[in-house]
Amino acid sequence: MAAPRAKLALLIIILQGNICSVQSDLELYLPSLISTTGVSKVRARTQESQPNRNDSSAKPDTRFKQPATGSLLPDPALTPRVSTAEAQEVLTLQPEKGPLQWKHIVEEYLEPWNEQRGGRPITKKLLDDATQALRRIEFPEGSEDMPRLRYSPDVWRAQIRSGQLWILEVHLLEPWARYSASMKLVLLETLRRHPDLPDVDIIVNQWDEPLVSANVHAYRNATPPPLFSTTRSPDTHDVPFPDFSFFYPLTPHRLRTERWDLARPKVLRAGDSIAWEDKIDRAAFSGNVQAEFRKRAAHTARVHPEDVFMNSAVVFDVNLSCFEHAWLQQQLPHRRANQPAEAVTREEPTWHAQQVAAGKWMRGDQRDVCWMDFHELCRFKYLVSISGNTYSNRLKYLFLCNSVVINIRKKGSFREFFEPLLTPGQHFIQLDDVRELPRVVAELRANDHLAEAMARRGTAIMSRMDTSAVCDYVAEALTQYAKHSTFTAQPIPYAQQIVCEDDLWARYGFDGTLDRDQNYLTHDTSRCLATGAGSRQSTSRSGRSTASGRMRVPRRGRWEWDARYHKEMKRFIPPGSTIEELLPTPGLQELHHKNEQP
């Protein structure tokens, strides 16, 4: 009796250490996202800042590190042999609670501008030159001053001054307007939760791709411009920023997903409500399969239908749920001749019947017949995230399902701000080749209790990343950014103060004035920033702040054709300005830092 108890105690210690030491793993294992900095240097700096740790706790647990080759799971020789009941008892352990730690992650992101680590500080001239370069017409070659600063259809400048938020669009084309307010709402909510943030002046790229090359010699002044972007890659220096999916419109919209603070608890409950043994024993993906990398995955699903289910669908083009479709396919052979197909669905199927139907019909490669929300994806044991042409923002949702996440991405592909929190082989499976997917599924099936433990560890991390944690990351990034800046934010022409969420929706015409079906107004003033005087302000061309009186929303901008930028898309013109005033400054090539050499 003593031997089984000893084995159980050992397994508890091992798994509890992996589940509860999330903060330690975060501080000790930071994947190098800057090409000029190795991970060993980051580990050394991090360990020096933690002098009170003993040798055993200072090293990451290599049992759950994903090896370069061979098995993707922990070494079975290092895993105690315990019964299923004993393993299940261990897996009910609750993970450690507490705020996520962002300091070391942000330090690595901002290293190019950290003088203590060999970087150069952020100057106003650097930001102004980058703003002008992003307004250039000739793309993707870039400007004379910053030839490696690529094109983006949605770039804006934001300032925090005395606890207030000011916005000015640098370049915005109409197709990207639908969710352009969403990333600005991240700033607004961060400022509401952290009203004492320092004054900053930043540029935000809301396009899917990072813009700033990591090759600093590509810039004549040898200092890359500090851009906040939705993603980052090993060969870029963009600072990751929470993307638009964290603040979707509260009213119905074409992507059908709720904003993060509403969707996160619902998907967590969906994942918790399904026992591990009741999940469908197959890897599942649902989404657009137009990218070449995803087409290869669809081919793999056709060859291995019992292991992989690829549901190809654009969410706003189909209306039928995949579980409804599977139930319908299950019943069609039993319906009478000339009986309408709808007749077989009049009786609501039980949850178990849906699972049986899904296990039979949801396999292989399925095209454009149904869609699955994240609650339905939680019914599968293994969830697949595949990088498309840029990145996939569904990754954070998959980690909420208590399922094993298999992340398949091309080498050098784009990553989001939170990904250093997650360790391959410990919280998820990382693959570079979609053809390996069937082998991974077979290995997970053969090590079911370890697969369940990995699923729980991944969910334990993402369950702590609520909206408060997201805002904590942004606050940490802005605070460190301010320390690397050499100037104080000053008013810029045509910038407009944003106080409430509806200010932004109305600014782009999503208040029902341009299209009655696109009214995103919330009419909620409880989350507005305190302005003191209760008035809204705008900034004139001279840069002086002028009170505009008590207004429900700021003045609405205009959408105008500008053939010099795009012949088929309208461009956003901020209130009070003209297209000509938004053109880049002539002779930008004369604005180099002549005293700095590449």
C-alpha positions in Angstrom: 0.0 0.0 0.0 2.9 2.3 0.7 4.4 1.9 -2.8 1.3 3.2 -4.7 1.0 6.1 -2.3 4.6 7.0 -2.9 4.1 6.8 -6.6 1.0 9.0 -6.3 2.9 11.5 -4.1 5.7 11.7 -6.7 3.4 12.3 -9.6 1.5 15.0 -7.6 4.8 16.8 -6.9 5.8 16.6 -10.6 2.5 17.7 -12.0 1.8 20.3 -9.3 5.2 21.8 -10.0 4.4 22.1 -13.7 0.9 23.5 -13.0 1.7 25.8 -10.2 5.0 27.2 -11.2 3.7 29.1 -14.2 5.2 32.4 -13.0 8.6 30.7 -12.5 8.5 29.1 -16.0 7.5 32.5 -17.4 10.5 34.2 -15.9 12.9 31.4 -16.8 11.8 30.4 -20.3 11.4 33.3 -22.7 11.6 32.3 -26.4 13.9 34.8 -28.2 11.7 36.8 -30.5 14.4 39.3 -31.3 16.8 37.8 -33.9 19.9 39.6 -32.5 19.4 38.3 -28.9 19.8 34.6 -27.9 17.5 32.9 -25.4 20.6 32.0 -23.3 21.2 35.7 -22.6 17.6 36.2 -21.6 17.8 33.2 -19.2 21.0 34.5 -17.7 19.6 38.0 -17.1 16.4 36.5 -15.6 18.2 34.1 -13.3 20.5 37.0 -12.1 17.3 38.9 -11.1 16.1 35.9 -9.0 18.9 35.3 -6.5 16.8 33.5 -3.9 16.1 30.3 -5.9 17.8 27.0 -5.3 19.3 25.0 -8.1 16.4 22.6 -8.5 13.8 25.4 -8.9 16.0 27.6 -11.1 15.9 25.1 -14.0 12.9 24.5 -16.2 11.4 21.0 -15.9 12.9 19.3 -18.9 10.4 16.4 -18.7 7.8 18.6 -20.4 10.1 20.4 -22.9 9.4 19.4 -26.4 12.5 17.7 -27.9 13.9 18.6 -31.3 13.2 15.2 -32.7 11.3 12.1 -31.8 8.6 12.0 -29.2 6.6 15.2 -28.6 5.5 14.1 -25.1 7.5 13.7 -21.9 9.9 10.8 -21.6 7.8 7.8 -20.4 10.9 6.5 -18.6 10.8 9.6 -16.3 7.1 9.3 -15.7 5.9 7.1 -12.7 3.6 4.3 -13.7 0.3 4.9 -11.9 -3.2 3.7 -12.4 -5.8 5.7 -14.3 -7.7 6.5 -11.0 -4.5 7.8 -9.4 -3.7 10.0 -12.5 -7.3 11.3 -12.5 -7.0 12.3 -8.8 -3.8 14.2 -9.6 -5.3 16.0 -12.6 -8.0 17.5 -10.4 -5.4 19.8 -8.7 -6.2 23.4 -9.1 -3.6 25.7 -10.7 -2.1 28.6 -8.9 -4.0 31.8 -9.1 -2.6 35.3 -9.4 -1.7 37.9 -12.0 0.4 37.0 -15.0 3.9 38.6 -15.0 4.7 40.6 -18.1 7.9 42.5 -17.1 10.5 40.3 -18.6 8.5 39.7 -21.8 8.1 43.4 -22.4 11.8 44.0 -21.6 12.7 41.6 -24.5 10.2 43.3 -26.9 11.7 46.8 -26.2 15.3 45.8 -26.2 16.2 47.6 -29.5 15.4 50.9 -27.7 17.0 50.0 -24.3 20.3 51.9 -23.9 21.4 49.6 -21.1 21.3 46.7 -23.5 23.0 48.5 -26.5 19.8 50.0 -28.0 19.1 53.6 -28.9 16.3 55.7 -27.3 13.0 56.7 -28.8 13.1 60.3 -30.1 10.3 62.5 -31.4 12.1 62.8 -34.7 12.1 59.0 -35.0 8.3 58.9 -34.5 7.6 61.8 -36.9 9.8 60.3 -39.6 8.1 56.9 -39.2 4.7 58.7 -39.4 5.6 60.4 -42.7 7.1 57.2 -44.1 3.9 55.3 -43.4 2.0 57.9 -45.4 4.1 57.4 -48.5 2.3 56.5 -51.7 5.1 54.3 -53.1 4.8 50.9 -51.4 6.0 48.3 -50.6 9.5 49.7 -51.2 9.0 52.3 -48.4 10.4 55.8 -48.1 13.9 57.1 -48.7 14.5 57.5 -45.0 13.1 54.1 -43.9 13.3 51.8 -46.9 12.4 48.7 -44.9 9.3 50.1 -43.2 6.6 48.2 -45.1 3.0 49.2 -46.1 -0.1 48.9 -43.8 -3.7 49.8 -44.7 -4.4 50.7 -41.0 -1.9 52.8 -39.0 -2.7 55.3 -36.3 -0.9 57.4 -33.7 -2.0 57.6 -30.1 -1.1 59.8 -27.3 -1.7 59.6 -23.6 -1.5 63.1 -22.0 -2.4 63.8 -18.4 -4.5 60.6 -18.3 -6.5 61.3 -21.5 -6.4 59.5 -24.8 -5.8 61.2 -28.2 -6.1 59.5 -31.6 -5.0 60.4 -35.1 -5.2 58.1 -38.1 -2.0 58.0 -40.2 -3.5 55.8 -42.9 -6.8 54.0 -42.9 -8.6 52.4 -45.9 -12.3 51.7 -45.7 -12.3 47.9 -45.8 -10.4 47.9 -42.5 -12.7 50.4 -40.8 -15.1 47.8 -39.5 -12.8 46.8 -36.6 -10.4 49.7 -36.6 -11.9 51.0 -33.3 -11.3 47.7 -31.5 -7.5 48.0 -30.9 -8.1 51.6 -29.8 -10.6 50.3 -27.3 -7.7 48.3 -25.7 -5.9 51.5 -25.0 -9.1 53.2 -23.7 -9.8 50.3 -21.3 -6.2 50.2 -20.2 -6.3 53.9 -19.4 -9.5 53.4 -17.5 -8.0 50.7 -15.3 -4.6 52.4 -15.1 -5.3 56.1 -14.9 -1.8 57.0 -13.7 0.0 55.9 -16.9 2.8 58.1 -18.0 2.5 60.4 -21.0 3.4 58.6 -24.2 3.3 59.1 -27.9 3.1 55.8 -29.9 2.4 54.5 -33.4 0.2 51.4 -33.8 0.0 49.2 -36.9 -3.4 47.4 -37.0 -2.5 45.3 -40.0 -1.9 41.5 -39.5 1.7 41.7 -40.5 4.6 43.3 -38.6 6.3 46.2 -40.5 9.7 46.9 -38.8 12.7 44.9 -40.2 15.0 43.5 -37.5 17.9 44.4 -39.8 18.8 47.8 -38.2 21.3 48.5 -41.0 18.3 48.8 -43.4 17.6 52.2 -41.7 19.9 55.0 -42.5 19.8 56.3 -38.9 20.4 52.7 -37.6 17.5 53.0 -35.2 14.3 51.0 -36.1 11.1 52.9 -35.5 9.1 51.7 -32.5 5.8 50.4 -33.8 3.2 48.5 -31.8 1.7 45.8 -34.1 -0.7 42.9 -33.7 2.1 40.4 -34.3 5.9 39.9 -34.3 8.2 37.5 -36.0 11.9 36.5 -35.5 13.0 38.9 -38.2 11.0 41.9 -37.1 11.2 44.4 -34.2 7.5 45.3 -33.9 6.2 45.4 -30.3 3.2 43.0 -30.0 -0.1 44.7 -29.1 -3.4 43.0 -28.3 -5.3 42.7 -31.6 -8.9 43.6 -32.5 -10.4 40.4 -31.3 -10.2 41.4 -27.7 -12.8 44.2 -28.2 -15.2 43.1 -30.9 -18.4 45.2 -31.2 -21.0 44.3 -28.6 -23.7 44.2 -31.2 -23.9 41.5 -33.8 -21.2 41.6 -36.4 -20.0 39.5 -39.3 -17.3 37.5 -37.4 -19.9 36.2 -34.9 -17.4 36.2 -32.0 -18.0 38.0 -28.7 -15.3 40.2 -27.2 -12.7 38.5 -25.0 -14.2 39.4 -21.6 -17.5 37.8 -22.6 -16.3 34.9 -24.7 -13.5 33.7 -22.4 -15.7 32.6 -19.4 -18.2 30.9 -21.8 -15.6 28.9 -23.6 -14.0 28.0 -20.3 -17.3 26.7 -19.0 -17.8 24.7 -22.3 -14.4 23.1 -21.9 -15.1 22.3 -18.2 -18.5 20.8 -18.9 -17.1 18.0 -21.1 -15.3 15.1 -19.4 -12.0 14.2 -21.1 -13.1 10.7 -21.9 -16.3 12.1 -23.5 -14.4 14.3 -26.0 -14.2 13.2 -29.6 -10.8 11.4 -30.1 -9.8 13.4 -33.2 -7.8 16.5 -34.1 -10.1 19.3 -35.4 -9.7 22.5 -37.3 -12.4 24.9 -38.5 -11.8 28.0 -40.5 -10.7 29.4 -43.8 -8.5 27.0 -45.8 -7.4 29.2 -48.6 -3.8 29.6 -47.4 -1.3 27.2 -48.9 -0.2 25.9 -45.5 -3.8 25.0 -44.6 -4.4 23.4 -48.0 -1.7 20.9 -47.1 -3.4 20.2 -43.8 -6.7 19.6 -45.7 -4.9 17.1 -47.9 -3.6 15.4 -44.8 -7.1 15.2 -43.4 -8.3 13.5 -46.6 -5.6 10.9 -46.4 -6.1 10.3 -42.6 -9.8 11.0 -41.9 -9.9 8.9 -38.7 -7.2 11.2 -37.2 -8.0 14.7 -38.6 -11.1 16.7 -39.3 -10.6 19.9 -41.3 -13.8 22.0 -41.7 -13.2 24.6 -44.4 -15.7 27.4 -43.9 -15.7 31.2 -43.9 -17.8 32.0 -40.8 -20.0 34.7 -42.4 -20.8 32.6 -45.5 -22.4 29.6 -43.8 -25.2 29.4 -41.2 -25.5 25.7 -40.3 -23.7 24.4 -37.2 -21.4 21.4 -37.9 -23.1 19.4 -35.1 -26.5 20.1 -36.7 -25.1 19.0 -40.0 -23.7 15.8 -38.6 -27.0 15.0 -36.9 -28.8 15.6 -40.2 -26.4 13.3 -42.1 -27.0 10.7 -39.5 -30.7 10.8 -39.9 -31.0 11.2 -43.7 -30.8 7.4 -44.5 -33.8 6.8 -42.1 -36.2 9.4 -43.4 -39.1 8.3 -45.6 -39.2 8.9 -49.3 -40.3 12.5 -50.3 -39.9 13.5 -46.6 -38.2 17.0 -46.4 -34.8 17.0 -44.8 -35.9 19.5 -42.2 -38.4 17.0 -40.8 -35.7 14.8 -39.3 -34.4 17.6 -37.1 -37.7 18.5 -35.4 -36.9 16.4 -32.4 -33.9 17.9 -30.6 -31.1 15.3 -30.4 -29.5 14.5 -27.1 -25.9 15.5 -26.4 -24.8 11.9 -26.6 -26.6 11.4 -29.9 -24.9 14.5 -31.3 -21.5 13.2 -30.2 -22.1 9.9 -31.9 -23.2 11.6 -35.1 -20.2 13.9 -35.0 -17.8 11.1 -34.4 -19.1 9.4 -37.6 -19.5 12.3 -39.9 -17.0 15.0 -38.7 -13.8 13.6 -40.2 -11.5 14.1 -43.1 -11.8 17.3 -45.2 -15.2 19.0 -45.3 -15.9 22.1 -47.4 -18.3 25.0 -47.0 -21.3 23.2 -45.4 -21.2 24.3 -41.8 -19.3 26.3 -39.2 -18.2 25.6 -35.6 -18.0 28.1 -32.8 -15.4 27.6 -30.0 -18.0 26.0 -27.7 -18.4 23.2 -30.2 -14.6 22.9 -30.9 -14.3 22.1 -27.1 -15.9 18.7 -27.8 -12.7 17.5 -29.5 -9.6 16.2 -27.6 -7.1 17.8 -29.9 -7.5 21.3 -31.4 -5.4 22.4 -34.3 -4.2 26.0 -34.9 -2.6 26.5 -38.4 -1.0 29.7 -39.5 -2.6 31.2 -42.6 -1.2 33.9 -44.8 -0.4 35.9 -41.6 -1.5 34.6 -38.2 -4.5 33.0 -36.5 -6.1 34.9 -33.6 -8.1 31.8 -32.6 -5.1 30.4 -30.7 -6.1 31.9 -27.4 -9.6 30.6 -27.6 -8.4 27.0 -28.2 -6.4 27.0 -25.0 -9.6 27.5 -23.0 -11.2 24.2 -24.0 -9.2 21.8 -21.8 -8.1 20.1 -25.1 -4.5 19.6 -26.4 -3.6 22.5 -28.7 -1.5 21.5 -31.7 0.0 24.6 -33.1 1.2 24.2 -36.7 3.1 27.2 -38.1 5.7 27.9 -40.7 9.2 28.8 -39.4 9.5 32.5 -38.9 5.7 33.0 -38.8 4.0 35.7 -36.8 3.3 35.5 -33.0 1.0 37.3 -30.6 2.0 39.2 -27.4 1.1 36.4 -25.0 2.8 33.5 -26.6 6.0 33.6 -24.5 3.7 32.5 -21.6 3.3 29.1 -23.2 6.1 26.5 -23.6 6.0 23.9 -26.4 5.9 20.4 -25.0 4.6 21.6 -21.7 1.4 23.6 -22.6 0.9 22.6 -26.2 2.4 20.7 -29.2 4.5 22.7 -31.7 4.8 21.4 -35.3 6.4 22.8 -38.4 5.1 20.2 -40.8 1.4 19.4 -41.2 2.3 15.9 -42.4 3.3 15.1 -38.8 -0.2 15.6 -37.5 -1.5 12.0 -37.8 1.6 10.7 -36.0 1.1 13.2 -33.2 -2.5 12.2 -32.8 -1.5 8.6 -32.5 1.1 9.4 -29.9 -1.4 11.5 -27.9 -3.9 8.6 -27.9 -1.2 6.2 -26.7 -0.4 8.6 -23.8 -3.9 9.7 -22.9 -3.2 10.7 -19.3 -0.2 12.8 -20.3 -2.2 14.4 -23.1 -4.9 15.4 -20.6 -2.3 16.9 -18.2 -0.9 19.0 -21.1 -4.4 20.2 -22.0 -5.0 21.3 -18.4 -1.7 23.1 -18.1 -2.4 25.1 -21.3 -5.9 26.0 -20.0 -4.5 26.9 -16.6 -2.4 29.7 -18.3 -5.0 31.1 -20.6 -7.7 31.0 -17.9 -5.7 33.7 -16.1 -5.4 36.0 -19.1 -8.6 37.9 -18.6 -9.2 41.5 -19.8 -7.5 42.8 -16.6 -4.3 40.8 -17.5 -4.4 42.1 -21.1 -4.6 45.7 -19.8 -1.8 44.9 -17.4 0.4 43.9 -20.3 -0.4 47.1 -22.2 0.2 49.2 -19.1 3.6 47.5 -18.6 4.5 48.0 -22.2 3.6 51.7 -22.2 5.4 52.3 -18.9 8.6 50.8 -20.1 8.2 52.6 -23.5 8.0 55.9 -21.6 11.3 55.1 -19.9 13.0 54.7 -23.2 11.6 57.9 -24.7 13.5 61.2 -24.7 10.6 63.5 -25.2 7.3 64.5 -23.7 4.1 64.0 -25.7 2.9 67.2 -27.3 -0.4 67.9 -29.1 -0.3 66.9 -32.8 -2.5 68.4 -35.5 -6.0 67.0 -35.9 -5.7 64.5 -33.0 -9.0 64.0 -31.3 -9.7 63.1 -27.7 -11.5 59.8 -27.1 -13.4 59.4 -23.9 -16.0 56.7 -24.5 -16.3 53.6 -26.7 -19.1 55.2 -28.8 -16.7 58.1 -29.7 -14.8 55.6 -31.9 -17.7 53.8 -33.5 -19.3 57.2 -34.4 -15.9 58.5 -35.7 -15.9 55.9 -38.4 -19.6 56.0 -39.2 -20.7 52.9 -37.4 -23.5 54.7 -35.6 -26.2 53.8 -38.1 -25.5 56.9 -40.3 -23.6 55.1 -43.1 -25.3 51.7 -43.0 -28.3 50.9 -40.8 -27.1 47.3 -40.3 -23.8 48.5 -38.9 -24.7 50.3 -35.7 -22.2 49.4 -33.0 -23.1 52.1 -30.5 -23.4 50.8 -26.9 -25.0 53.9 -25.3 -23.0 53.0 -22.2 -21.2 55.9 -20.5 -20.3 54.1 -17.3 -17.0 53.1 -18.7 -16.0 56.5 -20.1 -12.8 58.2 -18.9 -13.2 61.0 -16.4 -12.5 64.3 -18.2 -12.9 66.7 -15.2 -14.6 69.5 -17.1 -17.0 67.2 -18.9 -16.1 68.5 -22.3 -14.5 67.0 -25.4 -11.6 68.6 -27.1 -9.9 68.5 -30.5 -6.6 69.7 -31.7 -6.3 72.4 -34.3 -3.7 72.6 -37.1 -1.6 74.9 -34.9 -1.5 72.2 -32.2 -3.5 74.1 -29.6 -6.3 72.4 -27.7 -9.7 74.0 -28.2 -12.8 73.1 -26.2 -15.6 72.0 -28.4 -18.3 72.1 -25.7 -20.4 69.2 -24.4 -20.8 66.7 -27.2 -22.3 63.2 -27.3 -19.6 62.0 -29.6 -16.7 63.7 -31.5 -17.2 65.0 -35.0 -17.4 62.2 -37.6 -14.6 61.7 -40.1 -15.0 61.4 -43.8 -14.4 58.7 -46.4 -13.0 60.1 -49.6 -11.5 58.7 -52.8 -7.8 59.3 -53.3 -6.5 57.7 -56.5 -3.0 58.5 -55.4 -3.4 55.8 -52.6 -5.9 53.4 -54.0 -8.2 53.5 -57.0 -10.8 51.2 -55.5 -10.9 52.0 -51.7 -11.8 55.2 -49.9 -9.5 56.7 -47.3 -10.4 58.0 -43.9 -10.0 61.8 -43.4 -9.9 62.9 -39.8 -12.4 65.7 -38.8 -11.1 69.1 -39.8 -8.3 67.9 -42.1 -8.0 67.5 -45.9 -6.3 64.8 -48.0 -3.6 67.2 -49.0 -2.7 67.9 -45.4 -2.2 64.1 -44.8 0.3 63.7 -47.6 3.9 63.0 -46.5 6.2 65.9 -46.1 8.1 66.7 -49.3 11.8 66.1 -49.2 11.6 63.4 -46.5 14.9 62.1 -47.7 16.5 65.3 -46.2 15.4 64.4 -42.7 18.1 61.9 -41.9 20.1 61.8 -38.7 23.3 62.9 -40.4 25.5 62.3 -37.4 24.5 58.6 -37.0 26.1 55.9 -39.2 24.6 52.5 -40.0 
